[in-house]
């Protein structure tokens, strides 16, 4: 679903296009400028802070607050592990991992370099990456399989994917619509006209599903989007069926069609599908695995004595591990990690795993957290987990409507967490280099998407892993009935062999896999997460903005700060989670009179969010 975009230069504390649409602030520059000092200096040594959730949002907050001198800090995690949806499972004999959670990380590359928050932390911690293979990558082979035709459309490495006439018609209509949107966006992004344009654009499309916009007639005349009314793609119902099963030639778009058009636009047109990277882990300049603090340490425990898995510093999870185990760099605290501080009596840092928060209560001028092992009072609570629904079910008690408004509660309750399943197996060899089997496959059956990838450095050339099946939404839900993971792995391999045989490509995928090493995850089954990513339906605008504005408008009164993907608006998953975490950190520091590090000044540099409401 890639949309080609050219960059627009950035301003002082603004980021050029492409960048997230709703809040333009250069978090990347903030992290660069304050890398050695810390974002701010905590003015209250006795400040008591709790962070609920030790996923990437919670660990980002913990790392940055500790750098600022916040040393009375408790981190609560419901599961037995850190990292949340950054979950990299090791493969014996390889440095390539099964990426069960986040897998492809966008870098938001600008003329001055990557603008992604994630990219700043990879540089800080010495985490390396390589391009993730995509269908339009020049040297990547790709095939689209049709169940009806029992045949592949194939793109060889360096070639062009041939598509059927009905798919070509759909692609042309999509590209004309996408071009209109990108042209209008680029014309005003980063200018004084942008807020008005984006508000008009959202007023036009917030009621629509992506399906409806694809069916909406195309505009006969293009006014460069001054009114935000850019029409639709003008597809017929038959063409929409093609889009659902084949996309624009690179695989099904079924998972996107019934969600809010604004969610899809925020992902497609603002950089979340560009410059995607496969995170290798910590490797040195020669290409050897570098490891890191506490790697292989089997004695690690949390503050309750529960055992912790040793960090491996491989895959995307290595960034989460580094947040916890790497010594911080700061002018306000010595070179010690958040984890080591939790073992040092000079600090009041605690990590509680297997400690699901049951309630968060407003009590006079404090906030009380209750979990299975204890209850404790704080001056500020940073919440990365959802409040309601069938996920965490945290009871929010004693907050007034002014402290926790109904539209914020509604925004949390009405969010949907998308089902996603991944089925992995290790490879014995890189099949795409030794056969005619495409490295990437899109299919209109239960496999949906298949990826082969391998870490490659000057010193390492792994055989790699095969993501046999990567499904979303309804297709993922259909796999939930598969109770036996081993049988599901075998079924996926057999299906690939059948597809290759029937299509006449030749070769067997089963010849290249090590079925003894596999992994399966259904994110909807994960008891403390219940989904792979936050989504929302059409007609969902004001509650989204209420979540986005919460820290600015209500945190000083409530002492509650919303962080992480659960409260983001743009469907960017890891990057959005980290940006929302930094937003919570900045407001927490400001509300407690911290002195920000120059040249950043909160009041003049940090933008305020729009307060406009959306009307029917």
C-alpha positions as CSV (number, residue, x, y, z in Angstrom):
1,X,0.0,0.0,0.0
2,X,2.9,2.3,-0.5
3,X,2.3,5.9,-1.6
4,X,5.3,7.7,-3.1
5,X,5.9,11.1,-1.5
6,X,8.6,13.7,-1.8
7,X,9.9,15.5,1.3
8,X,9.1,19.1,2.3
9,X,11.8,20.8,4.5
10,X,11.1,21.2,8.2
11,X,11.0,24.3,10.3
12,X,12.7,25.0,13.7
13,X,10.6,22.6,15.9
14,X,8.5,21.2,13.0
15,X,9.0,18.2,10.8
16,X,8.7,18.3,7.0
17,X,6.4,16.1,5.0
18,X,5.9,13.2,5.3
19,X,5.2,13.1,9.0
20,X,2.2,12.4,11.2
21,X,-0.6,14.7,10.3
22,X,-2.2,15.7,13.6
23,X,0.6,17.0,15.7
24,X,3.7,18.4,14.1
25,X,6.6,18.5,16.5
26,X,10.2,17.4,16.0
27,X,10.6,14.8,18.8
28,X,13.7,13.6,16.9
29,X,15.4,16.9,17.4
30,X,14.4,17.1,21.0
31,X,16.1,13.7,21.7
32,X,19.2,14.7,19.7
33,X,19.6,18.0,21.5
34,X,19.1,16.6,24.9
35,X,21.0,13.3,24.4
36,X,23.7,14.1,26.9
37,X,21.8,16.3,29.3
38,X,18.3,14.8,29.6
39,X,15.1,16.5,28.5
40,X,14.8,18.4,31.7
41,X,16.0,18.6,35.3
42,X,13.5,17.4,37.8
43,X,12.8,20.1,40.4
44,X,11.2,17.7,43.0
45,X,13.4,15.0,44.4
46,X,10.4,13.5,46.2
47,X,8.2,13.3,43.1
48,X,6.5,9.9,43.1
49,X,5.7,8.5,39.6
50,X,4.0,5.3,38.6
51,X,4.1,3.9,35.0
52,X,1.5,1.3,34.1
53,X,2.8,-1.0,31.4
54,X,6.4,-2.0,30.5
55,X,5.9,-2.1,26.8
56,X,7.8,0.3,24.6
57,X,5.8,3.3,25.7
58,X,6.2,2.6,29.4
59,X,9.9,1.9,29.0
60,X,10.5,5.0,27.0
61,X,8.8,7.1,29.7
62,X,10.8,5.4,32.4
63,X,14.1,5.9,30.6
64,X,13.5,9.6,29.9
65,X,12.1,10.4,33.4
66,X,15.0,8.7,35.1
67,X,17.4,10.7,32.9
68,X,15.7,13.8,34.2
69,X,16.3,12.8,37.8
70,X,13.0,11.3,38.6
71,X,14.3,8.5,40.9
72,X,11.1,7.6,42.8
73,X,9.7,5.6,40.0
74,X,7.5,2.4,39.9
75,X,6.9,0.4,36.8
76,X,3.9,-2.0,36.7
77,X,3.7,-4.8,34.1
78,X,0.8,-7.4,34.0
79,X,2.8,-10.1,32.2
80,X,6.1,-11.8,33.0
81,X,8.1,-10.0,30.3
82,X,9.0,-6.5,29.2
83,X,8.5,-5.1,25.7
84,X,4.7,-5.5,25.1
85,X,4.2,-5.8,21.3
86,X,7.9,-5.6,20.7
87,X,8.4,-9.4,20.9
88,X,11.4,-11.0,19.2
89,X,11.7,-14.8,19.7
90,X,15.1,-16.3,19.2
91,X,16.0,-18.9,16.5
92,X,18.7,-21.4,17.5
93,X,21.9,-20.9,15.5
94,X,20.8,-17.6,14.0
95,X,20.8,-13.9,14.7
96,X,17.5,-13.5,12.7
97,X,14.5,-13.7,15.0
98,X,10.8,-14.5,14.8
99,X,9.2,-11.0,15.0
100,X,5.9,-11.9,16.7
101,X,5.0,-8.3,17.2
102,X,6.2,-5.2,15.5
103,X,8.2,-6.1,12.4
104,X,8.6,-3.3,9.9
105,X,9.6,0.1,11.4
106,X,9.2,3.4,9.4
107,X,12.0,5.9,9.7
108,X,10.2,9.1,8.4
109,X,13.4,10.1,6.5
110,X,13.9,13.8,5.9
111,X,16.8,15.5,4.1
112,X,18.6,15.8,7.4
113,X,18.1,12.1,8.2
114,X,15.5,9.9,9.9
115,X,12.8,11.8,11.9
116,X,11.4,8.8,13.7
117,X,11.6,8.7,17.5
118,X,12.5,5.0,17.1
119,X,15.5,5.9,14.9
120,X,16.9,8.2,17.6
121,X,16.9,5.4,20.1
122,X,18.5,2.9,17.7
123,X,21.3,5.4,17.2
124,X,21.6,6.0,21.0
125,X,21.8,2.3,21.8
126,X,23.8,1.1,18.7
127,X,20.9,-0.9,17.2
128,X,21.4,-1.6,13.5
129,X,18.8,-2.2,10.8
130,X,18.5,-3.2,7.1
131,X,15.7,-2.5,4.6
132,X,12.7,-4.7,5.1
133,X,11.9,-6.6,1.8
134,X,8.8,-5.2,0.2
135,X,6.9,-5.9,-3.0
136,X,8.3,-2.9,-4.8
137,X,11.9,-3.3,-3.7
138,X,14.0,-3.7,-6.9
139,X,15.8,-6.9,-6.0
140,X,13.0,-8.7,-4.2
141,X,10.9,-11.4,-6.0
142,X,7.2,-11.3,-5.3
143,X,4.2,-13.4,-6.3
144,X,0.4,-12.9,-6.0
145,X,-1.4,-16.2,-5.9
146,X,-5.0,-16.6,-7.0
147,X,-7.1,-19.5,-5.6
148,X,-9.5,-19.3,-8.5
149,X,-6.8,-19.5,-11.2
150,X,-4.4,-21.7,-9.1
151,X,-1.7,-19.5,-10.5
152,X,0.8,-16.8,-9.6
153,X,1.4,-13.4,-11.0
154,X,5.2,-13.1,-10.6
155,X,7.7,-10.3,-10.3
156,X,11.3,-11.5,-10.5
157,X,14.0,-9.5,-8.6
158,X,14.6,-6.4,-10.7
159,X,11.4,-7.0,-12.7
160,X,7.8,-5.5,-12.8
161,X,4.8,-7.4,-11.5
162,X,2.3,-8.1,-14.3
163,X,-1.3,-7.6,-13.2
164,X,-4.7,-8.7,-14.6
165,X,-6.7,-6.0,-16.5
166,X,-9.3,-5.8,-13.7
167,X,-6.5,-5.2,-11.1
168,X,-4.9,-2.6,-13.4
169,X,-8.1,-0.7,-13.5
170,X,-8.4,-0.7,-9.7
171,X,-4.8,0.4,-9.4
172,X,-5.2,3.3,-11.8
173,X,-8.3,4.6,-9.9
174,X,-6.4,4.3,-6.6
175,X,-3.3,6.0,-7.8
176,X,-5.3,8.9,-9.2
177,X,-7.1,9.4,-5.9
178,X,-3.9,9.0,-3.9
179,X,-2.2,11.5,-6.1
180,X,-5.0,14.1,-5.5
181,X,-4.7,13.7,-1.8
182,X,-0.9,13.8,-1.7
183,X,-0.8,16.8,-3.9
184,X,-3.2,18.7,-1.7
185,X,-1.4,17.6,1.5
186,X,2.0,18.6,0.2
187,X,0.7,22.0,-0.9
188,X,-0.2,23.0,2.7
189,X,1.7,20.7,5.1
190,X,4.0,22.7,7.4
191,X,2.4,26.0,6.3
192,X,0.1,28.3,8.3
193,X,-2.7,27.0,6.1
194,X,-2.2,23.4,7.2
195,X,-4.4,23.3,10.4
196,X,-7.4,24.7,8.5
197,X,-6.9,22.3,5.6
198,X,-6.5,19.3,7.8
199,X,-9.6,20.2,9.8
200,X,-11.6,20.6,6.6
201,X,-10.3,17.3,5.3
202,X,-11.3,15.5,8.5
203,X,-14.7,17.2,8.6
204,X,-15.2,15.8,5.1
205,X,-14.1,12.2,5.7
206,X,-14.5,11.3,9.4
207,X,-17.9,9.8,8.9
208,X,-16.7,7.5,6.1
209,X,-15.2,4.0,6.1
210,X,-12.3,3.4,3.7
211,X,-14.7,1.3,1.7
212,X,-17.1,4.2,1.3
213,X,-14.4,6.5,0.1
214,X,-13.3,4.0,-2.5
215,X,-16.9,3.8,-3.8
216,X,-17.4,7.6,-3.7
217,X,-17.2,9.2,-7.2
218,X,-13.9,10.8,-8.2
219,X,-13.9,14.6,-8.5
220,X,-14.1,15.8,-12.0
221,X,-12.1,19.0,-11.2
222,X,-9.2,19.3,-8.7
223,X,-9.0,22.5,-6.7
224,X,-5.9,21.2,-4.8
225,X,-8.0,20.4,-1.8
226,X,-8.7,23.9,-0.5
227,X,-12.0,22.7,1.0
228,X,-10.7,19.3,2.0
229,X,-13.2,17.7,-0.4
230,X,-11.2,15.5,-2.7
231,X,-13.9,13.0,-3.7
232,X,-13.2,9.3,-3.7
233,X,-11.7,6.7,-6.0
234,X,-14.8,6.1,-8.0
235,X,-14.7,2.3,-7.9
236,X,-17.6,0.1,-8.7
237,X,-18.7,-2.7,-6.3
238,X,-17.0,-5.3,-8.6
239,X,-13.8,-3.3,-8.5
240,X,-14.0,-3.1,-4.7
241,X,-14.2,-6.9,-4.6
242,X,-10.9,-6.9,-6.6
243,X,-9.4,-4.4,-4.1
244,X,-10.5,-6.6,-1.3
245,X,-8.9,-9.8,-2.6
246,X,-6.0,-8.5,-4.6
247,X,-5.4,-4.9,-3.6
248,X,-3.7,-2.9,-6.4
249,X,-1.6,-6.0,-7.3
250,X,0.4,-6.6,-4.2
251,X,-2.1,-8.5,-2.0
252,X,-5.5,-8.2,-0.3
253,X,-6.7,-4.9,1.3
254,X,-9.6,-6.6,3.0
255,X,-8.3,-5.7,6.5
256,X,-8.5,-1.9,5.9
257,X,-11.8,-1.5,4.1
258,X,-14.2,-1.3,7.0
259,X,-12.2,0.9,9.3
260,X,-12.3,4.7,9.4
261,X,-11.1,6.3,6.2
262,X,-9.2,8.8,8.4
263,X,-7.2,6.0,10.1
264,X,-6.2,4.6,6.7
265,X,-5.3,8.0,5.3
266,X,-3.2,8.8,8.4
267,X,-1.2,5.7,7.8
268,X,-0.9,5.8,4.0
269,X,-0.3,9.4,3.3
270,X,2.0,10.4,6.1
271,X,5.0,8.1,6.1
272,X,4.0,5.0,8.0
273,X,4.5,2.7,5.0
274,X,7.7,4.3,3.8
275,X,11.4,3.5,4.4
276,X,10.5,0.3,6.3
277,X,13.4,-1.2,8.2
278,X,14.1,-4.7,9.6
279,X,15.7,-4.2,13.0
280,X,18.7,-6.5,13.4
281,X,19.7,-5.8,17.0
282,X,23.0,-4.6,18.4
283,X,25.8,-5.2,16.0
284,X,29.2,-3.5,15.8
285,X,30.8,-1.7,12.9
286,X,32.4,-5.0,11.7
287,X,29.0,-6.7,11.6
288,X,29.5,-8.9,14.7
289,X,26.8,-9.2,17.3
290,X,27.6,-6.8,20.2
291,X,25.3,-7.9,22.9
292,X,24.9,-5.4,25.8
293,X,24.4,-5.0,29.5
294,X,23.1,-8.1,31.3
295,X,23.0,-10.2,28.1
296,X,22.8,-13.8,29.1
297,X,22.4,-13.0,32.8
298,X,20.2,-15.7,34.3
299,X,20.0,-14.0,37.7
300,X,17.8,-11.1,36.7
301,X,14.7,-10.5,38.9
302,X,12.2,-7.8,39.3
303,X,11.5,-6.0,42.6
304,X,9.2,-8.8,43.8
305,X,11.8,-11.5,43.2
306,X,10.1,-12.7,40.0
307,X,12.6,-14.0,37.4
308,X,13.2,-11.9,34.2
309,X,14.4,-13.2,30.9
310,X,17.9,-12.1,30.0
311,X,18.1,-9.5,27.2
312,X,19.4,-10.8,23.9
313,X,19.7,-7.6,21.9
314,X,18.3,-9.1,18.8
315,X,15.4,-7.9,16.7
316,X,13.1,-5.0,17.4
317,X,12.8,-6.0,21.1
318,X,16.4,-4.9,21.5
319,X,15.3,-1.3,21.8
320,X,12.9,-2.1,24.6
321,X,15.7,-4.1,26.4
322,X,18.1,-1.2,26.0
323,X,15.6,1.2,27.5
324,X,15.7,-0.9,30.7
325,X,19.2,-2.2,30.9
326,X,21.5,0.5,29.3
327,X,23.0,3.1,31.6
328,X,21.4,6.4,31.0
329,X,23.4,9.4,29.8
330,X,22.4,12.5,31.7
331,X,23.7,15.6,33.6
332,X,21.2,14.9,36.4
333,X,22.0,11.3,37.3
334,X,24.9,8.9,37.2
335,X,25.6,6.3,34.5
336,X,23.2,3.6,35.8
337,X,20.4,1.8,34.1
338,X,16.8,1.9,35.2
339,X,17.1,-1.8,36.0
340,X,20.3,-1.5,38.0
341,X,18.7,1.4,39.9
342,X,15.9,-0.9,40.9
343,X,18.6,-3.0,42.6
344,X,20.4,-0.1,44.2
345,X,19.2,1.3,47.6
346,X,20.3,4.8,46.6
347,X,17.3,5.0,44.3
348,X,13.6,4.3,44.8
349,X,13.0,2.6,41.4
350,X,10.9,-0.5,41.4
351,X,9.8,-2.9,38.6
352,X,6.8,-5.1,39.3
353,X,6.1,-7.8,36.7
354,X,3.1,-10.2,36.9
355,X,1.4,-7.3,38.7
356,X,-1.8,-6.3,36.8
357,X,-3.1,-3.0,38.0
358,X,-6.6,-3.5,39.2
359,X,-7.6,0.1,40.0
360,X,-6.4,3.6,39.8
361,X,-8.1,5.9,42.4
362,X,-8.0,9.6,42.8
363,X,-7.7,10.3,46.5
364,X,-7.4,14.0,47.6
365,X,-4.2,15.3,46.1
366,X,-2.8,11.8,45.2
367,X,-3.5,8.9,43.0
368,X,-3.6,5.4,44.4
369,X,-2.7,2.3,42.4
370,X,-3.9,-1.1,43.6
371,X,-2.4,-4.4,42.2
372,X,-2.4,-7.9,43.5
373,X,0.6,-7.5,45.8
374,X,0.1,-4.0,47.2
375,X,-1.4,-0.5,47.0
376,X,0.6,2.6,46.8
377,X,0.1,6.4,46.4
378,X,1.7,8.7,43.8
379,X,1.9,12.3,42.6
380,X,1.5,11.2,39.0
381,X,0.5,8.1,37.1
382,X,1.4,7.5,33.5
383,X,-1.0,5.0,31.9
384,X,0.0,3.2,28.8
385,X,-2.6,0.4,29.0
386,X,-6.2,0.8,27.9
387,X,-8.5,1.6,30.7
388,X,-11.6,-0.5,29.7
389,X,-13.0,-3.1,27.4
390,X,-12.0,-6.8,27.4
391,X,-8.3,-6.0,27.7
392,X,-7.0,-4.7,31.0
393,X,-10.3,-3.7,32.6
394,X,-8.6,-1.2,35.0
395,X,-11.1,0.4,37.3
396,X,-10.8,4.2,37.3
397,X,-12.2,5.5,40.6
398,X,-12.8,8.9,42.1
399,X,-12.0,11.0,39.0
400,X,-14.4,13.8,38.3
401,X,-15.7,14.6,34.8
402,X,-13.3,17.5,34.7
403,X,-10.4,15.1,35.5
404,X,-11.5,12.3,33.3
405,X,-14.1,13.6,30.8
406,X,-16.8,11.3,29.3
407,X,-15.4,11.8,25.8
408,X,-12.0,10.5,26.9
409,X,-13.6,7.5,28.6
410,X,-15.8,7.0,25.5
411,X,-12.7,7.2,23.2
412,X,-11.0,4.5,25.2
413,X,-14.1,2.2,25.3
414,X,-15.0,2.6,21.6
415,X,-11.5,1.8,20.4
416,X,-11.0,-1.6,18.7
417,X,-7.9,-3.7,19.0
418,X,-7.3,-5.5,15.7
419,X,-6.8,-9.3,15.7
420,X,-3.6,-10.4,14.1
421,X,-1.9,-13.8,13.8
422,X,1.6,-14.8,12.7
423,X,2.9,-18.3,11.9
424,X,6.6,-18.6,11.7
425,X,9.2,-21.4,10.8
426,X,13.0,-21.2,10.6
427,X,14.7,-21.6,7.3
428,X,17.6,-24.0,6.5
429,X,18.5,-21.9,3.4
430,X,17.4,-18.7,1.7
431,X,15.0,-20.3,-0.8
432,X,14.7,-17.1,-2.8
433,X,18.4,-17.3,-3.7
434,X,18.3,-21.0,-4.6
435,X,14.9,-21.5,-6.4
436,X,12.2,-19.8,-8.3
437,X,10.0,-19.4,-5.2
438,X,9.2,-15.7,-4.6
439,X,10.6,-14.2,-1.4
440,X,7.3,-12.5,-0.7
441,X,3.9,-14.0,-1.5
442,X,0.4,-12.6,-1.2
443,X,-2.5,-15.0,-1.5
444,X,-6.3,-14.9,-1.3
445,X,-6.4,-17.8,1.1
446,X,-5.8,-18.2,4.8
447,X,-2.1,-17.5,4.4
448,X,-2.8,-13.9,3.2
449,X,0.9,-12.8,3.3
450,X,4.1,-14.7,3.4
451,X,7.6,-13.2,4.0
452,X,11.1,-14.6,3.9
453,X,13.8,-12.5,5.5
454,X,17.3,-12.9,7.0
455,X,19.7,-10.7,8.9
456,X,22.8,-9.9,6.8
457,X,25.9,-8.1,8.0
458,X,29.5,-8.1,6.7
459,X,30.1,-11.0,9.1
460,X,26.8,-12.8,9.3
461,X,24.6,-14.4,6.6
462,X,21.8,-16.2,8.3
463,X,19.5,-18.7,6.5
464,X,16.7,-16.6,7.9
465,X,13.1,-17.2,8.8
466,X,9.8,-17.6,7.0
467,X,6.6,-15.8,8.1
468,X,4.3,-18.5,6.7
469,X,1.1,-16.6,7.4
470,X,0.5,-13.0,8.4
471,X,-3.2,-12.3,8.8
472,X,-5.4,-9.4,10.1
473,X,-8.9,-8.9,11.3
474,X,-11.4,-11.5,10.0
475,X,-8.8,-13.8,8.5
476,X,-6.9,-13.8,11.8
477,X,-10.1,-14.4,13.7
478,X,-10.7,-17.5,11.5
479,X,-7.4,-18.9,12.7
480,X,-8.3,-18.6,16.3
481,X,-10.1,-22.0,16.1
482,X,-6.7,-23.6,15.3
483,X,-5.9,-25.0,18.8
484,X,-2.8,-26.9,17.8
485,X,0.1,-24.6,16.8
486,X,2.3,-27.4,15.4
487,X,-0.5,-28.6,13.2
488,X,-1.1,-25.0,12.0
489,X,2.5,-24.7,11.0
490,X,2.4,-27.9,9.0
491,X,-0.9,-26.9,7.4
492,X,0.7,-23.6,6.2
493,X,3.7,-25.4,4.8
494,X,1.5,-27.9,3.0
495,X,-0.6,-25.1,1.5
496,X,2.5,-23.3,0.1
497,X,3.8,-26.6,-1.4
498,X,0.3,-27.1,-3.0
499,X,0.3,-23.6,-4.4
500,X,3.8,-24.0,-5.9
501,X,2.9,-27.4,-7.4
502,X,-0.5,-26.3,-8.9
503,X,1.0,-23.1,-10.4
504,X,3.9,-24.9,-12.0
505,X,6.6,-22.8,-10.4
506,X,8.3,-25.9,-9.1
507,X,10.2,-26.5,-5.9
508,X,8.8,-27.2,-2.5
509,X,8.9,-24.8,0.4
510,X,9.1,-27.8,2.7
511,X,12.6,-28.5,1.4
512,X,13.8,-25.2,2.9
513,X,12.2,-25.1,6.3
514,X,13.2,-26.4,9.7
515,X,9.8,-27.4,11.1
516,X,11.4,-28.2,14.4
517,X,11.8,-24.4,15.0
518,X,8.5,-22.6,14.7
519,X,6.4,-20.0,16.5
520,X,2.7,-19.0,16.4
521,X,1.0,-16.0,18.0
522,X,-2.6,-14.9,18.0
523,X,-2.5,-11.4,19.5
524,X,-6.2,-11.5,20.3
525,X,-5.5,-14.4,22.7
526,X,-2.8,-12.5,24.7
527,X,-4.4,-12.0,28.1
528,X,-2.9,-8.6,28.9
529,X,-3.1,-7.1,25.4
530,X,-6.0,-8.6,23.4
531,X,-5.0,-7.3,20.0
532,X,-2.2,-6.2,17.7
533,X,-3.0,-2.5,17.2
534,X,-5.6,0.1,18.1
535,X,-8.1,0.8,15.3
536,X,-11.3,2.8,15.1
537,X,-14.4,2.8,12.9
538,X,-16.0,5.6,10.8
539,X,-17.8,8.3,12.7
540,X,-15.1,8.4,15.4
541,X,-13.4,11.8,15.5
542,X,-14.1,13.9,18.7
543,X,-13.2,11.1,21.1
544,X,-10.0,10.5,19.2
545,X,-9.0,14.2,19.6
546,X,-10.1,14.1,23.3
547,X,-7.6,11.3,23.9
548,X,-4.9,13.1,22.0
549,X,-5.5,16.3,23.9
550,X,-5.8,14.8,27.3
551,X,-2.4,15.5,28.7
552,X,-2.5,19.1,27.6
553,X,-6.0,19.8,28.9
554,X,-6.5,17.6,32.0
555,X,-3.3,16.0,33.4
556,X,-2.4,18.9,35.7
557,X,-5.7,18.5,37.5
558,X,-6.1,14.7,37.3
559,X,-2.4,13.7,37.9
560,X,-3.1,11.1,35.3
561,X,-1.1,11.0,32.0
562,X,-2.1,9.0,28.9
563,X,0.7,7.5,26.9
564,X,1.2,4.8,24.3
565,X,-0.6,3.5,21.3
566,X,-3.9,3.1,23.2
567,X,-4.3,6.8,23.1
568,X,-2.7,7.6,19.7
569,X,-4.8,8.6,16.6
570,X,-2.7,7.6,13.6
571,X,-2.4,3.8,13.7
572,X,1.4,4.0,13.6
573,X,1.8,1.4,16.4
574,X,5.4,1.6,17.7
575,X,6.2,5.1,16.5
576,X,2.9,6.5,17.7
577,X,3.3,4.7,21.1
578,X,6.7,6.4,21.6
579,X,5.5,9.8,20.6
580,X,2.5,9.7,22.9
581,X,4.9,8.5,25.7
582,X,7.1,11.5,25.2
583,X,4.1,13.8,25.1
584,X,3.1,12.4,28.6
585,X,6.7,12.9,29.9
586,X,6.8,16.5,28.7
587,X,3.5,17.4,30.3
588,X,4.4,15.6,33.5
589,X,7.7,17.5,33.7
590,X,6.1,20.8,33.0
591,X,3.3,20.3,35.5
592,X,6.0,19.7,38.2
593,X,8.1,22.7,37.4
594,X,11.1,20.9,35.8
595,X,13.7,23.1,34.0
596,X,13.8,22.1,30.4
597,X,17.2,21.7,28.6
598,X,18.0,24.5,26.1
599,X,17.3,25.2,23.4
600,X,13.9,23.6,24.0
601,X,11.3,25.7,25.9
602,X,7.9,24.1,26.5
603,X,5.7,27.1,26.2
604,X,7.2,28.5,23.0
605,X,8.3,25.4,21.2
606,X,5.7,22.7,22.0
607,X,2.5,23.2,20.0
608,X,-1.0,23.0,21.4
609,X,-3.6,20.7,19.9
610,X,-6.7,22.0,18.2
611,X,-9.8,22.3,20.4
612,X,-12.3,22.3,17.5
613,X,-15.1,19.8,17.7
614,X,-16.6,17.8,14.8
615,X,-20.1,18.4,13.7
616,X,-22.6,16.2,12.0
